[in-house]
Amino acid sequence: MASASPPQGPSPPIKKSRIGHSPHLFPTGGFEVIEPSLQVEEEKLPTYDRTNYYPMRIGDIVDGHYQVVAKLGYGGTSTVWLARDLNKERLYRALKVHTRNAAYHHELSVYEHLKKPIQQEIDDKDSHPGRDHVRQLEDFFMLDGPHGQHAVFVMVPLGMSLATMQKRQRTGVFPPILVTQALSQALLGLALLHSADVIHTDLHADNLLIALTDESILSTIEESETTKPSPRKQVGDTTIHVSQYVLGGAGALTISDLGQARIGRVQTGKAMPIQYRAPEVILNMPWGTPVDMWSAGMLVWTLLEPKSLFHIYDTKSSPKINDAHHLAAMTALLGPPPKEFRGRSKESIKYWDLQGNWQGPVPLPPKTQLADLVTTLEGEQKALFVDFLECFLTWLPEERLTADQTYFHSWLRGYDENGGEES
């Protein structure tokens, strides 16, 4: 690796400037240049195609007044950048720049749908407390790239994800007080979504971000790009920057990434991350908001316990075999599903006979109890935690408690603000 300045290429066209504050000048050299043979950032993704991504560079001004000051992250359908609004002093925003082939219209429609007040807000003439725990879209514009147009979402910058924070824990799990605080906030966000007839379908620690309480963190990131610019790689006219991660933040936990969300109370088809997938989704039944409650149960387990609840997946096996392992593991833990549940899917007969006995294509694991798997709690707190999980992990979706109901469960409310148990 070297420390020279690669050719930057011509700047992409920008809209006519309406700048109120002067843009910053960023260094054109002095950064680590990554060797062309090494894959970096989005290049490592299996579906990566350079022509699909907008060739953003630090220092670019887009939509006439957003100056890009750092890269925050990347994914299969977008890159995320920190930008300073030159019309408003020291106001930072996150720009989610979609690939030119990204199906962004659906996510945009979800954000627009959520801007409408829910009935509770209309009745109470006040904002729902879950508003603070669901990410909102502030603005939207299109960006012309060399190979097509790119949709850009403008949002308030957030800090690290709960998953990133968990990786930084010495034990790999959170203390119970942090878990209860996180679940309480996530449930408030879910309560808002479900009241708006939105099913998230993708609730897990990577999609729960911690809000910032001090924007000086963002100015520090910008300053670091001027004094110690991040490494980058040049491929033709494209500069691939290395992301800076916002590791600070002590604000509200915020449900993000609504790209997989559904609007409407009754849905069909596959959804949810595989290991979080609710049984009704696996069996191709109609499903609704209770799938998010199943996910919430899986989430609280992964935050508190070091081992997965269901050890079911083999990358060499077919999806059908993995589904069978998944359902077998559920059966061993929850007992056989009731006849009412089995009767909702023609696929049930592949796994259980008419009496509910397992007859799937894989062996049934030894029967176990939730309480026997809990390792981080003891005594009354363990019993309350098991009772809490049983509010989520049920075969019949209608037997799962709602987000509003589980918010008041005694296990969640059993810790005071100082981190101790209530007397």
N, C-alpha and C positions, 0 to 999 in steps of 0.2 A: 504494500500500500504506500501511497505517496501523499504529499501535502501540497499539491499544486492546484491550480484553478482550471477545471475542465471547461470546454466551450459551452456557453449557456444557450446559444441559438437565439433566434429572434423571439421577442416577447409576443405572446398571444394578444389579439386585439382586445381592447377594453372599451366600456361605454364611455361616453363623454363625461369628463370629471365634474363632480359637484362637491368637491372636497372642501371641508371647513377647516381642517387642521393639516399641517404638513406631514407627508409620509416620511417614514424613517428610511435611511439608507442602510442596506445590509451588505456585509463584505462579499466580495466576489472571489475571495481566496482565503487561505488560512484554515481550511477545513480538511478533514480526512477524505481522500478520494478512494472510493471502494473499487476494487479491481473489476473490470467488465465481466470476468468469468464467474464471479460470485453472485448468487441470487440474494436479493435483499427485499425485505418488506413484502409488498403485494406480489412480487415476482415469484415468491415461494408457493403461492396458492395454485392448486391444480388446474383451475380454470382461467388462469391469468392470460390476458391478451393485451399487450401494451396499447394497441389502438383504441381499446374500449375506455381507457382512463384519461381524464383530462390532465394535460401536462403542467400542473401547477408548480410554481416556484415560489420560494420564500421571497417576499418583497413585492410580488404581483399585487395589483389593485384590480378588484373585480366588482362588477355592478356599480362602478363609478366611485365607491366610497369605502369598500372593505379592503384593507391592506392585510395580506396574508403574512403572519409573523412566525409561524411554526407549524409543523405537522404533528397532529395528535394521534393518528391511528389510520387503520386501513381495514378493508374487508373485501369480500368477493364482488360486492356491487358498489363500493364507494371508498373514498378516502375522506378523512376528517381533518380540518385545518383550524388553527386558531387565527382569528383575524381581529384587527382593531378597526372600529368604525371611525373613520376620519371626520365624520360630521359631529361626533360626540366625544368630548375629551375623555380619554381613558376608559372607553366602553369597549369591552371585548365580546366577541361572539364566536361560536363554533359553526363552521361551514361544513356540512355534509355534502360532498360533491359526488354525485352518482356517476357510475359508468354510463356511457352513451346508450347501452342496451339494457339498463336496469329498469325493472317494472316498478317505477316509483309512484305511479298514479294511485295505486291502492293505499300505500302508506300515507300519501298526501290526503286522500279522502278520509282516512281514519282521524288524522290530526284535525282536519276541518270539521268532522263530525263532533269531535270532543270539544270544540269551541262553543258549541251550543250548551246553554244551561240545562242541567237535569231537573226533573220535577221537584226534587227536594230543595234545590237552590231557588227555584221559582216560589215555592211555598214559604221557605224560610227567609227569602230576600237576603241571603248570605251565601258566600262561597262554600262549597263542600270541602271539608278538611283534607280529602284525598287529592285535591288540586295541587297541593304542594308536593305530592309524591308520584306524579305522572308527568313525564316530559312533555313540553309544549312546543309547538312550532311558531316562531315569531314572524318569519318572512320566507318567501320563496321566489326564486328567479331562475332563468335559464341562462346558461353560459355556452357560448359558441366555441367549440374546439376544432382541431384540424380534421377530425373524422366524423363530426356530428355534434349534436347538442347534448348538454349535460344539465340535469336538474340539480339545483342547489337548495338545501334546507338550511335556514338560519335559525340557530337555537342558542339558548344560554349555555355557556361552557359548564361542564360538570367535572368532578374529580374522578378518582379511581373507581373501578367497579368493586363490588363486594367480593368477587372472586379473586381479584388482585390483592385486596386487603387480606383475604384468608390465606393466600400463599405466603404472606409475610408473617403469619403467626408461627411461633416456634413449634407448636404442637400440630399445626395444620387445621385446627378447628378453633371456634370462638368460645369464650366464656359464656355461660348461659345468659348473663345479663345483656350481653351484646346481641345474642340471638333473639331474645325476646323483644328488644328494642327494634331490631331489624324487621322482624315479622310483624310487629305492630304497625310499622310504617308501610310495609308492603301490603298489608291487609287494607289499610285506608286507601291506598292507591287502587287496589282491586275493587273495593267497594264503589269507588267513583266509576271505574270502567264498566262494571257490571250494571250500575244504575243507568249508564248511557248505552246499554245493550252492546257493549264491546267485550269480546273475549280475547285476552292477550295471546294465549296458546304457547307462549315462549318464555315463561317465567322461570328464570334461574339466576344464579349469582352473577354471571357475566352481564346480564341485562339490568342489574340493579346498581345504579351509580350514586356516588355520594356527592351531594351538592357542596359548592364552595361557600365559605363564609367570609373569605378575605380575598378580594381580587388582586392583591399584591402578588399572589402566586403567579397570576397570568402575566403581570408586568415583568416578573423575574424570568419567566420563560422567554418573553420577547427580548429582554436584555441579554440573556445567555446566547441568543442567536446573533447578537451583534458583537459580543466579546469572545465567545467560543462557539462558533457556528457548528451545527450538527453535521455528521458525516453524510455523504451523498454519493450517488453513482450517476454517471452520464451514459445514456444510450441514445445515440443520434441527437435529436433535438429535445429529448426528454430527460429531465433531472429527477431521479428517484431519491427523495429525502428520507432520512431515518427519523422516526417519530420520537417526540418527547412526550413522556407520560406525566399527567398531572397527578402527582402522588399525594398532594395535600387534600384538604377538605374535611369538614366536620359538620356539614349541614344535613339537610333532609335526605333520606334515602329515596331515590327517584327511579320509578319504573321507566325504562327506555326501550328503544327498538320496537316500534309498532308495525314493522313490516310484515309480520305473520299474523297480525290481529284480524279478527273477523267482526263485522258489524251484523248484529242480529242474534236472537236468542237460540235459534235452532240451526245447527250446521251439520254438514256431512263431509266425509272424505278424511284423508290422512292429515294429521297436524301434530304439533308438539315435538320437541327433541325426543329421540327414541327412548332413552332411559327414563324420561319423565312421562312417557306416554300413558294416558289413562286407559283402563281396560275397555271402555266403550269405544274408544278410538281404534284400538288394536282390532276389535271385532267388527269394525265398520258399521256401528250403530249411529243413529243421529246423536249429536252431542251438543252441549251448551256450556254455560259459565261454570258448572261443576268441574270441568277439566282443569280450570285454573286452580281450583281448590285442591285437586289431587296434586298438581305441581307444587302448591304451597307446602303440602305435607312432605313431599320429596325434598323441597328446598330446606325446610327446617332440619330435616335429618342430616343433610350434607353439611350444614353449617355447624352442627353440634357433634356429629359422630365421624370418626376417621375412616370407617369402612362403609361402602355403599350398601344400601338396603337390599338391592337386587343385584346379584352377581350373575349376569345372564348372557353376556355378549361374546361372540367369537367372530372376529372379522372375516374368517374363512367360511363361515356358515351362511346359508341363504337367509333372506329376511323372514321367510316363513318359519324356518327352524328357530331363529332368534325370537320371533313372536311366541312360539310354543314354549321356549325356555322362560320367557317373560311371564306368560300366563301361568306356567307351572310354579314359578317362584311366588307369584301372587296367591295361588291356591294353597301352597304350603304355609304361607304366612297368615292369610285371611280366612282360610277354610274354603270349601267349594262355594261357588256363586249360587245365589238362590234361583229357583226355577223362573221367577219373574224376570230376572236379568238375562238368563240363558235364552229365554223365549224371544228376546228382542233381536237376535241375530241368527241367521241360518248357519253361520260359521261355528256356532257354539258346539254343535255335534262333533266337530273335529277334535274337540278337547275334552268334553264331558259327555257321559251317557245320559239317558233320560232321568236317572236317579241322582245325577250330579257327581258321579265318580269320574276321576280323571282317566282319560283314554287317549291322551295326546301322543304325538310321535316322539316325545322325549320323556325320560323318567321324571317322576315327581320327586322333588327334593324332600328330605325329612321334614316333617311338620315342626314348626317352631312358633314361639310366642314373641311378640314385640318386646315385652319386658326383658326377655332373655338376651336380646341383642343390644340393649342400651348399656353403654359402658361409662358414660361421663356424668351420670346422675345417680343418686342413691335415695332411698327412703321415700318420703312423701313427694319430693320433687320428681323423682323417677315415676311414681305412680301418676302424678298430674301430667307429666310429659306424655306418657303412654296414652292417657285419656285424651289429651290434646291431639295426638296423631290419629287416633281413631275417629276424630271428627272429620278427617280428610280422606283417610284410606278405607273406603267402603266400596263394595261392588256397585250397589245401586247409587247412581249419581244424586238422586233426590234425597238420599240420606246424609249426604255431606252437608255440613253446616255452611252457611254463607259467610262471606268476608265480614259482614257486620256482626254476625253471631260469634264467630271465632275470635274476633277482636277482644271480646269481653271474657274470654276463657280465663279461669283462675290461674293457669300456668303462666300465661302472658302477663297477667296483672299481679302476679305473686312476687315481683321484684320491685323495690322502690327505686327512686332516681339515683340513690347513692350506691346502687349495685348490690344491696343486701336483700335478704328475704324479709318480707313484711311479717310482723309478729301477729 
